[in-house]
Amino acid sequence: MKNEFKLNLNIRFELIALITIVFLFLFSVRVFAVTVEDMAPSFEIKTMKGNLFKVDDKKGKAPLFLIFWATWCPVCKEEIPKLKEFYSTFNPKGMEFLAINVGINDSEKKMKRYSKKYGMDYPLAFDEGSKITKSFNVMGTPTIIIVDRSGKVRYRDAALPKDLGAHFQSLME
């Protein structure tokens, strides 16, 4: 009976320890995630067209629409028509766009073929080594992050914003 009690006590202790470790891991991921009201991390990346995109050059000038995506992501594929619409509507009004391929289980060559196939006319970049993806703590695709002119994150979600037009002017301030 004593051994059985010790065994149950050990199992309970291990279960509590496991739950605590999982909780701490999940909590730590949230602590380091770039969230709404945080300043966007600085980065620079070469676009598919060979231009150097420097986020610091945009601060004070233009809001920034970032989408982290992958060619293997079915939701990302579904969002392409809406992204094209957003780009054609808001880029001429001053919003910068950048679609960053997360670089996980993908290649720059595959990204280029995919973008041609689906007519992705907005700026694209391949995140070699997923450095930018990690700096924003992107955990899934798609992840949309909208940054205002001052560099503050104003939106972060897996879904495209339904009311970007209503909030566009505030992003310009």
CORHUGI-V221241 format. One record per helix or strand of 3 or more residues. SS is the DSSP state (~ for helix, > for strand). FROM is the first residue (numbers start at 1). LEN is the number of residues. If there is no record, write none. Layout:
ss: [SS/SS]
from: [FROM/FROM]
len: [LEN/LEN]
This chain:
ss: [~/>/>/~/>/~/>/~/>/~/>/>/~]
from: [2/44/52/55/64/74/96/108/124/128/143/152/164]
len: [31/4/3/4/6/17/6/10/3/8/5/6/9]
